[in-house]
Amino acid sequence: MYRSTGFISFFLRRLTGVALVIYLFMHMWVIGSVNQGPGVFDSRLNMVQTPFFKLAEVALLAAVVYHAFDGIRLLIIHYTGITDNRRSMFYAVFAIAALLTVAGGVPILLFMFE
């Protein structure tokens, strides 16, 4: 049961959902600091420009892309009733998410190393 594509999809969807919520609160914390003055805002912006946060941006990109495409996959399965191709659709979503993460993550990493 725990090695099926259904469970892996379920687990990754929940994991990426939690990661997106954590990012949302982090984003509000940084943007909300503009009310505390330019010094606080600048210090928080400088904090999120570190290499750790650049790598976290790539992970965020992966989470957004996977979560979005897996949601589309679930909508297709739910509204069309296609249940025979669930496994291949999961692998297709995973491959698309991986390709888009690499395509979007490479420029982020190249910018980080400049």
MODELLER restraints for C-alpha pairs under 7 A, 6 or more apart:
rsr = mdl.restraints
at = mdl.atoms
rsr.add(forms.Gaussian(group=physical.xy_distance, feature=features.Distance(at['CA:1:A'], at['CA:7:A']), mean=7.00, stdev=0.5))
rsr.add(forms.Gaussian(group=physical.xy_distance, feature=features.Distance(at['CA:5:A'], at['CA:87:A']), mean=6.17, stdev=0.5))
rsr.add(forms.Gaussian(group=physical.xy_distance, feature=features.Distance(at['CA:5:A'], at['CA:90:A']), mean=6.93, stdev=0.5))
rsr.add(forms.Gaussian(group=physical.xy_distance, feature=features.Distance(at['CA:13:A'], at['CA:67:A']), mean=5.79, stdev=0.5))
rsr.add(forms.Gaussian(group=physical.xy_distance, feature=features.Distance(at['CA:16:A'], at['CA:63:A']), mean=4.94, stdev=0.5))
rsr.add(forms.Gaussian(group=physical.xy_distance, feature=features.Distance(at['CA:16:A'], at['CA:67:A']), mean=6.21, stdev=0.5))
rsr.add(forms.Gaussian(group=physical.xy_distance, feature=features.Distance(at['CA:30:A'], at['CA:41:A']), mean=6.92, stdev=0.5))
rsr.add(forms.Gaussian(group=physical.xy_distance, feature=features.Distance(at['CA:30:A'], at['CA:44:A']), mean=5.98, stdev=0.5))
rsr.add(forms.Gaussian(group=physical.xy_distance, feature=features.Distance(at['CA:30:A'], at['CA:45:A']), mean=6.97, stdev=0.5))
rsr.add(forms.Gaussian(group=physical.xy_distance, feature=features.Distance(at['CA:33:A'], at['CA:40:A']), mean=6.30, stdev=0.5))
rsr.add(forms.Gaussian(group=physical.xy_distance, feature=features.Distance(at['CA:33:A'], at['CA:41:A']), mean=5.17, stdev=0.5))
rsr.add(forms.Gaussian(group=physical.xy_distance, feature=features.Distance(at['CA:34:A'], at['CA:41:A']), mean=5.15, stdev=0.5))
rsr.add(forms.Gaussian(group=physical.xy_distance, feature=features.Distance(at['CA:51:A'], at['CA:112:A']), mean=6.67, stdev=0.5))
rsr.add(forms.Gaussian(group=physical.xy_distance, feature=features.Distance(at['CA:54:A'], at['CA:108:A']), mean=6.97, stdev=0.5))
rsr.add(forms.Gaussian(group=physical.xy_distance, feature=features.Distance(at['CA:54:A'], at['CA:112:A']), mean=6.81, stdev=0.5))
rsr.add(forms.Gaussian(group=physical.xy_distance, feature=features.Distance(at['CA:58:A'], at['CA:105:A']), mean=5.23, stdev=0.5))
rsr.add(forms.Gaussian(group=physical.xy_distance, feature=features.Distance(at['CA:61:A'], at['CA:101:A']), mean=6.19, stdev=0.5))
rsr.add(forms.Gaussian(group=physical.xy_distance, feature=features.Distance(at['CA:62:A'], at['CA:97:A']), mean=6.67, stdev=0.5))
rsr.add(forms.Gaussian(group=physical.xy_distance, feature=features.Distance(at['CA:62:A'], at['CA:101:A']), mean=5.22, stdev=0.5))
rsr.add(forms.Gaussian(group=physical.xy_distance, feature=features.Distance(at['CA:65:A'], at['CA:97:A']), mean=5.50, stdev=0.5))
rsr.add(forms.Gaussian(group=physical.xy_distance, feature=features.Distance(at['CA:66:A'], at['CA:94:A']), mean=6.86, stdev=0.5))
rsr.add(forms.Gaussian(group=physical.xy_distance, feature=features.Distance(at['CA:66:A'], at['CA:97:A']), mean=5.13, stdev=0.5))
rsr.add(forms.Gaussian(group=physical.xy_distance, feature=features.Distance(at['CA:69:A'], at['CA:93:A']), mean=6.00, stdev=0.5))
rsr.add(forms.Gaussian(group=physical.xy_distance, feature=features.Distance(at['CA:70:A'], at['CA:93:A']), mean=6.23, stdev=0.5))
rsr.add(forms.Gaussian(group=physical.xy_distance, feature=features.Distance(at['CA:73:A'], at['CA:89:A']), mean=6.94, stdev=0.5))
rsr.add(forms.Gaussian(group=physical.xy_distance, feature=features.Distance(at['CA:77:A'], at['CA:83:A']), mean=6.28, stdev=0.5))
